[in-house]
């Protein structure tokens, strides 16, 4: 795939979003696949593509390994509305927030939205830690290697090369 921004529709209210997905509780692979289908069925969201699934070591307290991936979505939603939708989908899959960076049935993070830089109390775009997380950059580089991070000015494929990826393997 070339630069994903070429996928954008000419309609002014449409944007291209990259989301990170993860799960390490329950039937993680089934949960992630079902979450992809759920997102694609929501008005205002069209699934463009999603990455392979990767097994990754957790960050935070002791817990099982994660299954992670990324998806590209064409959206007719503002970034804040998209975040609301992602949080609602997490709830449908019984996401419980007990501890910071703790285990979860489903985690959906808004990573990029077009070339937007946004810093609001409840949403930062690009995701503030994406450039240091192989579990985001490896699957994102698979589906959007030429997408330019608006903060660093670097392509996702280059950012991936700058992080340690040994803890990320295909699931």
DRENGUMAR-539335 format. One record per residue (C-alpha): residue number from 1; x, y, z. Coordinates in steps of 0.001 Angstrom, whole numbers. Example, Ala and Ser with C-alpha at 12.3 -4.5 7.8 and 13.67 -1.06 7.14 Angstrom:
2
{1 {12300 -4500 7800}},
{2 {13670 -1060 7140}},
END
This chain:
171
{1 {0 0 0}},
{2 {1275 3473 -747}},
{3 {737 6408 1546}},
{4 {-2637 5807 3240}},
{5 {-3560 9465 2958}},
{6 {-4181 8700 -733}},
{7 {-7164 6640 416}},
{8 {-8994 9669 1725}},
{9 {-12301 10429 124}},
{10 {-12793 13917 -1242}},
{11 {-15672 14538 1185}},
{12 {-14500 17185 3647}},
{13 {-15812 15465 6741}},
{14 {-14024 12176 6135}},
{15 {-10706 11317 7672}},
{16 {-8327 8417 7846}},
{17 {-7601 7026 11289}},
{18 {-5143 4417 12512}},
{19 {-6069 2504 15628}},
{20 {-4064 153 17781}},
{21 {-5767 -2956 19105}},
{22 {-4776 -5306 21900}},
{23 {-6098 -8047 24148}},
{24 {-4616 -10389 26747}},
{25 {-7661 -11734 28606}},
{26 {-10071 -14365 27363}},
{27 {-10068 -15516 23748}},
{28 {-7948 -12600 22565}},
{29 {-7769 -13457 18877}},
{30 {-11535 -13955 18629}},
{31 {-12121 -10740 20571}},
{32 {-9898 -8736 18208}},
{33 {-11491 -10200 15078}},
{34 {-14972 -9531 16462}},
{35 {-13979 -5978 17423}},
{36 {-12833 -5340 13827}},
{37 {-16218 -6556 12547}},
{38 {-18066 -4472 15148}},
{39 {-16190 -1310 14151}},
{40 {-16885 -1901 10462}},
{41 {-20622 -2121 11183}},
{42 {-20772 1271 12933}},
{43 {-22218 4168 10966}},
{44 {-19460 6615 10117}},
{45 {-16697 3993 10099}},
{46 {-15431 2014 7126}},
{47 {-12685 -548 7641}},
{48 {-9931 -58 5055}},
{49 {-7536 -2784 6214}},
{50 {-6010 -4353 9284}},
{51 {-2650 -5878 10089}},
{52 {-1580 -9353 11015}},
{53 {-1854 -10212 14693}},
{54 {1284 -10115 16830}},
{55 {2145 -11648 20184}},
{56 {3848 -9083 22420}},
{57 {5216 -8834 25935}},
{58 {3115 -6707 28294}},
{59 {4074 -3303 29667}},
{60 {3094 -2725 33278}},
{61 {2220 -5196 36024}},
{62 {2769 -8962 35592}},
{63 {157 -10309 33162}},
{64 {-236 -12576 30115}},
{65 {1265 -11680 26733}},
{66 {-870 -9551 24426}},
{67 {-2157 -10093 20953}},
{68 {-1812 -6751 19135}},
{69 {-2595 -5324 15714}},
{70 {-3590 -2129 13959}},
{71 {-6386 -1096 11618}},
{72 {-6981 1739 9185}},
{73 {-10439 3254 9245}},
{74 {-12083 5797 7007}},
{75 {-14269 7830 9337}},
{76 {-17029 10410 9145}},
{77 {-16453 11215 12825}},
{78 {-14458 13840 14639}},
{79 {-11470 12492 16576}},
{80 {-13309 12961 19892}},
{81 {-16419 11164 18593}},
{82 {-14237 8346 17263}},
{83 {-12630 8028 20695}},
{84 {-16124 7749 22244}},
{85 {-16987 4985 19778}},
{86 {-13746 3120 20550}},
{87 {-14452 3308 24294}},
{88 {-18024 2071 23715}},
{89 {-16724 -905 21709}},
{90 {-14264 -1707 24505}},
{91 {-17222 -1772 26918}},
{92 {-19164 -4142 24643}},
{93 {-16229 -6535 24988}},
{94 {-16300 -6180 28788}},
{95 {-13236 -3960 29217}},
{96 {-12665 -3252 32915}},
{97 {-10174 -599 34037}},
{98 {-8790 -1758 37392}},
{99 {-5135 -723 37188}},
{100 {-3000 1426 34921}},
{101 {-1588 -702 32072}},
{102 {-3302 -3741 33551}},
{103 {-4641 -6752 31633}},
{104 {-7689 -6231 29442}},
{105 {-10160 -8025 27226}},
{106 {-9862 -5275 24602}},
{107 {-7849 -2107 24202}},
{108 {-8533 261 21305}},
{109 {-6270 3297 20935}},
{110 {-6582 6116 18442}},
{111 {-3017 6349 17107}},
{112 {-3247 8732 14132}},
{113 {-5976 10797 12493}},
{114 {-4928 12210 9111}},
{115 {-1991 14544 9795}},
{116 {-3658 16032 12865}},
{117 {-1753 17059 15974}},
{118 {-4184 17369 18884}},
{119 {-3517 17831 22599}},
{120 {-6718 17967 24619}},
{121 {-7391 16781 28186}},
{122 {-8825 13414 27099}},
{123 {-7191 12850 23696}},
{124 {-3738 13268 22221}},
{125 {-3077 12628 18525}},
{126 {-724 11180 17517}},
{127 {-821 8795 20454}},
{128 {1887 10182 22747}},
{129 {3773 6885 23193}},
{130 {3375 5366 19719}},
{131 {6946 6240 18669}},
{132 {8391 4103 21472}},
{133 {6112 1064 21192}},
{134 {7051 -1765 18872}},
{135 {3666 -3406 19483}},
{136 {2118 -408 17697}},
{137 {4786 344 15094}},
{138 {5291 -3216 13797}},
{139 {1638 -3808 12807}},
{140 {1173 -187 11731}},
{141 {4237 -364 9464}},
{142 {2730 -3473 7868}},
{143 {-385 -1581 6704}},
{144 {768 2058 6517}},
{145 {4573 2189 6173}},
{146 {4575 5568 4413}},
{147 {2190 7384 6755}},
{148 {4129 10358 8111}},
{149 {3990 10951 11850}},
{150 {3155 14671 12022}},
{151 {5206 15179 15200}},
{152 {8533 13651 14136}},
{153 {8067 14075 10375}},
{154 {9183 10450 9924}},
{155 {7424 7626 8105}},
{156 {6029 4822 10260}},
{157 {8441 2331 8621}},
{158 {11398 4457 9760}},
{159 {9998 4848 13277}},
{160 {9687 1054 13457}},
{161 {13374 700 12603}},
{162 {14240 2964 15543}},
{163 {12645 758 18241}},
{164 {13570 -2633 19691}},
{165 {11207 -5151 18067}},
{166 {12530 -8455 19417}},
{167 {9530 -8872 21749}},
{168 {7062 -8791 18829}},
{169 {6284 -11941 16827}},
{170 {3428 -13049 14579}},
{171 {664 -14704 16581}},
END
